[in-house]
Every structure is written in structure tokens, then in C-alpha cells.
Amino acid sequence: QLQASGGGLVQPGNSLRLSCSVSGFDFAYYGVGWFRQAPGKERERVSCISSIDGSTSYVDSVKGRFTVSRDDAQKMVYLQMNSLKPDDTAVYYCAATTVRAIFTSSTSCPAQFLYQYWGQGTLVTVSS
């Protein structure tokens, strides 16, 4: 199972780090993605990290602001979010997939239906 944490209320321009703890399966062989769902909108891919080489992919709206990382020994995945904007307000989810891929700057994260395990969401609110 996965459990996301670290959400909260933050002012625009500030930072927040989300954490995703993993248990119950061999995490090292799973890619992990972060998704978000804003009020009234569909859930969208935000970022993902490879199980092969730690390469990453980001949606255009967060490139240069968000950084995903993983610690296989601790079974943790992190999403560092900097320069937050009101449009980043959403419930954020982490999920794990058996899809093994290497990402480049032009490679998108696997589609949502390819993720087998999902954590509960954590709410991020960006507001002054």
C-alpha cells in the first residue's frame, strides 16, 4: 500500500514537500507517479520516476518547479514543490506501476490505468 502525506496550506511562492511511503510489495521494481485532482477537474499526471535508473518526467505546468525523488532503501518517494501557485491547489496522490520505463525530457509518465497501487490523497492548498 501507499500513503501520501505532507499536504497543507501554503502561500503562493512558497514550497512544500510531499512524501509517499510504500509497504507490502517489492518497491524497488515499481515506478512511482504523482497525480493530482483539482476541484471540479479530472485527475492528471504530475510527475513520475523510473524504477530502472531514477529518471523522471514532469507535466509541463510543473517543470522547473517540482522535483520527484525516491529512496528505495526507505521505501519512500518525495515530491518537492517550489514556487507554488494557486493553480497547484489539488489533492495529490502517489501510485505505483509495474511498467518499467526510462524517461527523457520528452517522455510522458505512464497512463493512470497502468498504476496498480494507489495511496489516499493529501490536500495541497495554495492561497494567500
Buried (B, 14 or more C-beta within 10 A) or exposed (E): EBEBBBBEEBEEEEEBEBBBBBEEBEBEEBBBBBBBBBEEEEBEBBBBBBBEEEBBBBBEEBEEBBBBEBEBEEBBBBBBBBEBEEEBBBBBBBBBBBBEBEBEEEBEBBEBEBBEBBBEBBEBBBEE
